[in-house]
Amino acid sequence: MTTTTGDRETLGFQTEVRQLLKLMIHSLYSNKEIFLRELISNASDAADKLRFEALSAPDLLADDPELGIRVEYDPDAVTVAVIDNGIGMSRVELIENIGTIARSGTAEFLGALTGDQQKDASLIGQFGVGFYSAFIVADKVVVETRRAGEAPDAGVRWSSDGQGEYTVEGVERSERGTRVTLHLKPGEKEFAEGPRLDALIRKYSDHIGFPVTLVGGDGGGEAEPKVVNSATALWTRSRSELSDDEYREFYKHISHDFADPLCWSHNRVEGKREYTSLLYIPKTAPFDLWNREAPRGLKLYVQRVFIMDDAEQFLPLYLRFVKGVVDSSDLPLNVSRELLQQNKDLSAMRGALTKRVLDMLDRLAKNEAADFAAFWKEFGQVLKEGLVEDPANRDKLAKLLRFETTRTDGDGELRSLDDYLAGADDSQDKVYYLLAENRATAAASPHLEKLAEKEIEVLLLTDRIDPWLVDALAEYQGKQLADAAREGLSLPDGDGEITQAATNEAHKPLLKKIKQVLKDRVEAVNVSRRLVDSPACVVSGQDELSPQLKRMLEAGGQAMPESRPVLEINVEHRLVSRLAGETDDARFGALSEILLDHALLAEGSQLADPAAYVRRMNRLLLELASPAEPG
């Protein structure tokens, strides 16, 4: 709904904003003090953006060159305000930034909310709420702003009680920037008191690179304005003088995450290229992790001047979860995304920063196994993309991989490739794996029977990226990766020395007869060297796509060339012995078809003609159930 009086408009919040406000106020109430961190962080961003725009338009800073942030409080009026002299907003920008959530994936995020306050608080923290956190402690919020470079009469006032509507009107505003005034709820008077605000600014915002000045009065008397924070960009300070708490709070400032980071790396590079980097690994995945088009990347500064958010050029796409800052002394101040792509130093910086992240993860894996397990649960599938996208770092990435195997029980325990090799017999020259839709299907696969009998561990690969992963990895520590569901499986202790042709020779008539029945449904019929308990299985030819990859590509609308599996039979199984002795051609044909159908189902494939399968099974069941004819 929109109501207009003069230039005053009353507008309705976007539906998603109303949902978010309602959930946030209840879910985050136990951590309500973070509103001040979020508002100061927004003010810092606004100052950063003005300083950047002033590089090409110095007049924007002419009337007030010293950028800073003020926190004003009034115990009598029970208000607290955060004021900046940064870039400010126009009327259109104000409505777009506060009335709506213009972010891809918003619907998916809201759909993931459960109603459990603790879980929702974590999700909301990952989404980032910024300005809206003000309504946790305020029953009315007023924003007054004017964009830098515009006339005083271009000021705008926005106000709302957070219940569904807000008003926007023009105001005279002599200074540029933004003032956010919170009219605190009953019971929240503590946030209009100097000592409390002083402590919160020191706790949450000491790292802000602009002075944060506290102004107000207690007990009716005016207090002297004082700068509360160190006003030095945190990454420019020495590691030795920074506490872990300061690093954690700076992470929350740049990421708008409510949780602490898992780990971080702070480094200064000097020499041919000079830059400082501060990189963080989050504890939990953002809600839009799987949107490869979502904004990502590091905050870029040049000589401590903010240049851009989400500079994606410094890290590869598979490290899109990494947060942090890079501050270069060499890049030009007028650098743009386009110029970054062409910069000759960028490739070297990208390689070094990528290596730094992978080294950070390697240390985490070696020294903090529980933390690395938590990381893998959140980001493991994304890291696997690196094996495909970044062959230069294949060895580093391979050491970080974790897998479910036939020696894990599916309760979260995972094994590395080094663990796998340490547990393998000296005669084993391959790393065996099996692709499947899920762990249950993989663990029950007939392809594993001989491997299990020989106590050979098999990696159980069920992620969508895994078919590409094994193609990209190919081998590890000199040992080839071998698909347990491929034709021509070679096993340790000599099994692989007997050719398939020699194995087939003794059963040639049976194989030929089954192939004649199945005709175009199979490429070939072989005697299996991998089955123990099952009568049959299907395998892929050496040059064929795996069934799992084929199904994924087909689901994406990609046409696949026609291909047929190889049927392997266990000649020692009673059902196959029964088939070999069958003299009735019709029954032999039906049993052969059923043998193939069951092998396809066990592998996870869909039958091309389920109705025909049901008819064959019904006939067989009727024959078994019918009383014997009198002789």
N, C-alpha and C positions, 0 to 999 in steps of 0.2 A: 504494500500500500504506500502511496506517495501523497502527502498533503503539502501544498505550497501556499505561503503567505508572504508576499513581497519576494525577497530572496531567501526566505526561511522555508526549508523543506523538512517534512517529517517522513522518513523512509523506514522500510522494514528490513531487518537483517536478512541476509541470505539464509535459507533453511539450514544449511550446514553450519553456519555460525551459531544459530540458536541451539542446535544440537550440541555443538562443541562447548558453548558457554555453560549449558546446563550440566553436562557431564564433568567439565573441568572444575567448576565451583565445588562440586561434591567430592570428586576424586582427589583433588590436589589440596584440599583444605588443611590436611595435616602438615603440609609443607608450604603454607601460605606466604611465608616471608620471601619466597623467590620472586614475588612480583617486583620487588625493588631491583633485583639483579636484572630482570628482563627489561624493565623500563630504562635503566641506565645503559644497558647494552644497546638498546635501540637508539638512545641519544648518542652514544659513541659512534654507531654506524652512520648516523646522520652527519656528524662532524667529519668523519672520514670521507664521506661522499662529497661534502662541500669542498674540502681541501683538494680533492681530486679534480672537481670541476673548475676550481680556481686556477689550476695549472694553465688552462687555456683561456680563462676569463678572470683575471686578477681582480677586477672591479667588484666581484661578488664578495670579497673579503674586506674591501676598502674601509667600510664604516665601522667594522668590528673585527679586527684581524686576529685577536686572541680567542681561539676556540676553547670552549669549556662546557661543563655541565654543572647545574645548580640543583640541589635538593632543598626545597623550602618546606618548613612545617609550621603549623599553627595549632597548638594544643587546645586553644579556646574554640576555634572553628572546627576542630578535629579534621584537619585536612593535611595532605602531604602532596607536594608537586615536584615533578622532575622537569627541568627546563634545559634546553640546549640552544645554542646559536648556530646550529648546523644547516643543512640544506633546506629544511622545511618542506611543506607540501602545498600544492594547489588544491582547489576545491575538488577537482576530478580525482586527483591522486589520493586525497583524504578518503573519499567515498570508496575508491577501489581498494585501498590498503586496509581499511577498518570495517567496511560494511560487507565485504566478501572475502572468501578464501580462494584466491585464484591459483590453486595448486593442483597439478595433475595427481590423480590417485586419492583425492579427498574422499570420494564415495567408498573406496576400498578401505581406507583408514577407518571411517566411521562404522563400516560394516564389521570391522574387526573388534570393536569395543564390545565388552561382554556384560557390563553392569557390575562386575567385580571391581570395587574401587581401587584396590592395590594394583591389579593388572592393568586397569585403564589408566592409572597414573603413569605407569611406565610407558604405555603406548602414546599418551598425550605428550609426554616428555620427548619421545622420539619424533613426534609430528612437529613440535615447536609451536608454542602458543603466543610468545612475546607479549604484545599489548594486552591481549584478552585476560592475562593473569591478573590485571588490575581489579577485575570484578570479583576475585576471591575475597578481597578485603574491603571493597568499596561498593556502596549502593548507588553511587552516581559518579560518573567520570566525565570530565570536560577536557576537550582538547582544543587549544588555540594555536594556530600555525600560520606562517607566511613563508612562501618559497623565496629563497635567496634570489635577488635581482628583480623582484616584483615590487610594485608600489605599496605603501602602507595600507591603502584601502583594499588591497587584494587579500587581506587576512580572512581566515575562516575559523568559525567555532563549530565544534562537533560536541554533542552531549547525549548521554544515554544512561538509563538505569540497568541496562543489560538484559531487559525482559523481553525484547522483541523488536523495539523500534529505536531510532535515533534521530536527532534533528541536526541539520546543517544550516548555517547562516553566515553571511558576510559580516566581518567586523573590521574596525580600524586597528591595525597592529603596527606599532612603530619599529619593532625589532624583527629581524628574520628569525627563523627557527621554530621550535615547537615547545609548548608548555602543556604538560599532562597533569591535571589536578584531580586528585582522588578525594571524594567526600566519604570518609571512612564509615563503615557499618558500626552500630552499637557494639561495644565489646572489643573493637580494634584500635582503641585510643593509643595503645603502646606505639603504633607506627606514626604517631604525631609527636613523639618525644625525642629530643636530641640525642641522649645517650644510646637509645635503642637504634636509631638510624645510623649513628656514628659506627656502632659495632657491626651493623649489617653491611655498610659500605666497605668497611675494612675487610670483612669476611668474604664478601662476594665480588667486590669491584676494585680491589686495590690494584689490579693489573691494568686497569683501563689507562690508555695512553694519553688521556686528557685530564686536566684537573677536575675533580669532583668536589665542589664546594658545598658545605652544609650551612644553611642559613635559617634562622628562626628564633624562637624565644620560648623559655620555660617559665612557668609561674608568672606570666604577664610581662617579664622583662626580655628585651631583645638580646640575643647572644651575638657575639662577634662572628662574622663569617669566617670559616676556616676550611682550608683544603684538607680533605680527609685521606685521600689516596696518595700513592707514591707518584702517580702521573707519569710513569715511565713504561713504555711498551715492554711487556714481560719478556718477550723473546730476545730483547736487546741486552738483558741482564745476564750476569754470569750464572751458570748452573749451580755453583757453590753457594750462592746467596739466596737461592729459591727453595722454598719448602714444597713438599709433595702437595700440601693443601693448595698452595698458590697455583701449581700446575693444574690441579683438578678444577679449580674455579675458572681458570682461563679456558680450559676445554669447554666448560659449560657456557661460557660467554660466546665462543665462536661457533658452537654447534647447536646451542639452545636445547641441549639434551639435559635431562634432569639427573641422569645416572652418572657416576664417576666413569672415567675411561678405564680401559683394561690396562693399558701401558702407554708410554710415550717415549720419544727420542728427540733430544734438543742438541743441535750441533751448529757450529760455525765453521764454514769452509773459507780458507784464505789461500791466496796464491794467484794462479792464472784467472780463476773466477772467485768472486767473493760474494757469499750469501749466507744467510742464517735460515735454518729450518727448524720448525717445531711440529712434529708429526704425532698424531694420536690414533690409537686403535680403540674404537668404541666397544663398550661391553655388550650392547644389543644392536641388532640390525635395524636400520630405519625402515619405516613402513613401505617406502617406495624403492627398496633395494633392487627389485627385479625390473624396475622401469629403467631400461638402459638409456632413455632419453631424458631422465630427470636431471636437474642441475646437480653438479658434482664438482669436486676439485678443491684446491687449497685457496685460502685468502692470499692474494698477491700484494706485497708492498714493494716499493722501490725507494731505497734510502729512507725508509720508515714512513713513506707517504702511501696511503692506501690507494691501490689501483683498481682492483676488482675482486668480487666474490667469485667462487666457483671457477677458478682458473684450472680447467681440466687438462691442460697441456703438460702439466708437471708429473702426472702419474698415469699409468695405463688404465684402461677401463676396468680391468678385473680388480683393481685396488680402489674402486670408487667409494668404498666405505671409509677410507682414511680421511680424517679431518686434520686441519692444521694451518700453519702459516709458513710462507716462504718470503723472505725479504732480501732482495738482490741489490747489490751496489753497482752492478754493471748494466742492467737493462735501462733503457731510456724512460724518462718519466711519462712520456706520451705514448707508451706502449699500448697496443690494443690486442684483442684476440687474434686478429689477422696477422699483425706484426709478430706476435709470439710464434706463430706457425713457421715464420720465415727466419727466426732468429737462430744464428749459428751456434750460440751457446746453449740453447734450450735442450738439444738432444743430450748433451753431456750432463746437464742438470737433471733431466728426466731419468737418465740411467742411474745416476748417483742416488737420487731420492728413492727410486724403485728398490735399489740394492739396500738402502737403509731400512726401508719398511720390511723387506724380507729378512734382513739380519735381526731386526727387532722381533719378528715372529719366531725366528730360529732360537733366539735366546729364551723367549717365552716357552717354547716347546721343551727346551732342555732343562730349564730351571723352575718352571711353574706349570707342571703337567695339568693340574686341575684348571688353571686359567686358560691354557691352550685348548683343552677339551671344550671349555665354554665358548671360546672363540670359534672353534671348528663347527660347533653346533649352529652358530649364527651365520658364519661366513664361508664355511667350507666349500659349498657348491660354487660360490663366486670365485674363490681362489682357484678352483679347478679350471676355470676359463683361461687362466694364465698359461697352462700347459699348451693350449691351442694358440693363444694370441702372442705369447712371448717366449719363443724358442731359446733366446739368448739366456734366459734365467731358468731353463728347464730343470737343471740339476738342483738348484736351490729350492724350486717349487716342489720337486718330487720328494725331497726330504720332509716337506711339511705335510704331505698328503696323509690322510687317515682313512681307514677302511673298516667296514664290517667284514668278517671272514667266517669260515667254517669253525674257527676256534673262539669266536665270540658268540654270546647268547642273545644279542639284540637288545641288551639293557642299557646301551649307551657306551659300552666299552669298545674302543676302536684300536686298530693296530697300524703302525707305520710300515713302510716297505723295509726299513731296517729291521724292525721286529720280525717281519715275515722271513727275511733271509737268515736271521739269527736262529729261527726255529726250524729251518729246512735242513734236510740231510745233505751231506757233501756231494752226493751223486746227483742231486737235483740241479738241472741247468736252466730251469725256466721258472717264471712267476706265473702261476695259473690263476685265471679269473673267470667269472661267469656273469654275464649280463642278464638282468631279469627286471620285471616290473616292480617287484617288491621283495623284501627279505624272505617272507614265507615261501613264495614261489621259488626263489633261488635255493633256499635250504632244502626244499623237497625235490629238486630237479634230479632226474635220472642220470644226467650228465656227470654227476659228482660221485656216482657209486664206486667205481674202481679207484678214483682218487681218495675217497674216504677209506676204502679198504686198505690202501697203502699209507694211510695217515698223512696224506699230503694236504697242506693248507691251501684253500682257494679263496681269493678275494671275491666278495659278493657285491656286485656293482649295480645299484638301483637308481642312481640319480640320472636325470635326463641328459646331463653333460657327459656321462661316462663313455658312451660309444665313441665320442670324439676324443675323450681323454686318452683311452688306450691306443688309439691310432697315433696320437701326438707323442705319447711317451715311448711306446714300442719296446724299450728295454730299460733295465735298471741295474746298475753295477755290473754290466756285462751279461746279464741274464735276460733273455727275451721274455716278453709277456705272451702268454699262450692262452687262447680262448678255449675253455673246456667244452664249448658247444660247436667247435669247428671240426670239419672233416680232417682226418689224418692226425688225430691226437697222439702225441708222442709222450710216453711216460718214462720215468727213470728205470733203471735196472734191466734195460734191454728190450722192453716191450715195443719201443719204437723201431727196433731194427728189423722186425718182421713186416714185410710190405703188406699193404691192404690186399693186393692181388693174391698173394700167397695165402692170406687168411680166408679169402673168398673161395679159393679153388675147391676146397673140400665140400662146399655147400652150393656149388654153382647151379645145379638144377633148381633148387628151392629159390635161390635169389632170382633166377631168370623168370620163374613162374610168377613170383610176387610182382616183379617189374611189369610183366605182361598184363597183370590184373590192374595195377595202379596206373599204368600208361603215363599220361602227361601230368599226373599229380606229383611225381617225384623225379628227380634227376637221375638217381641211381639207388640201388639197394645193396647194402654192404653188411657183412658180419661185424658186429660191434666188438671193440676192445675196451669199452669204457663202462659197459653195463654189468651189473651183478644181480640185482633183484628185479629189475624191470624187463618186460619182454621186448621193448622197442623204444627208440627215441629218434628225433629228427635233428640233423645238424646242418650247418651252413657250409657251402663250398668255400674254399680259401679266398676266392676273389669276390664273394657275394657280400652285400650289406647284411649286417646282423638283423634278425627279425625285429628287435627292439627299435633300432634306428629306422628301419623301413616303416614301422607303424607310426613313429613320430613324424616322419616326413609326409606320410600320407595324410595324417591328421591335420597337417599344416597346408594341405591342398596341393602338395607336390606329387605329380604323376611318377610312379615307379616302374622301371622296366620289369617285365614279367620274369619271375625266377621261381625255381622249384627247389625244395629241400632235398637232402639226401636222407633216406630212411636207413637206420641201422637196427639190426635185429640181434637179440641175444639167443643164440642157437641152443644154449643150455637151459633156457626157461621152458617150463612145462607147456605154456600156451603155444610157443613156437614149435615145440616137438609135436604137439597135437595138430598144428597147422601142417607140418611137414608130412604127417601121416594121413591127411584128409584126402579122400578119393573123389568126393562129390565136388565137381567144379564150381557149382553155384555157392555151396557153403564155403569152399576155399576162398572164393572171391569176396564174399561178405566178411569173413574173418580177417582177410588181408586189409580190407577197407577200414574195418574197426581198429585194427592194430595201428594203422596210420593216423586215424582220427584221434585215438587216445594219446599217441605220441605228440601230435600237434597241440592238444589241449594241455598236456603236461608242460609243454614249452611256453605256453601262454598265448598261443595264436588263436584267432577266431576261425572257425570252420567255414569254408566257402559255401557249404550246403548243409546247414544244421538239420533241416528236415529229412534229408536222405540218411544222415547219421541216426536220427531217431527211429526211422523205419527199419534200418538194419538191426538196431538194438532190440526193437520190439519183436521182430521175427526171431531173433536169437533167444530172447527170454521166453517166448511162447513155445519154442522147441524144447527148451530146458524144462518148462513147466508141464508139458503134455505127458500123459501116461504112456508108457511104452506100448507099442502095438503088440497084440497077442501073436505068438509065433506058432 
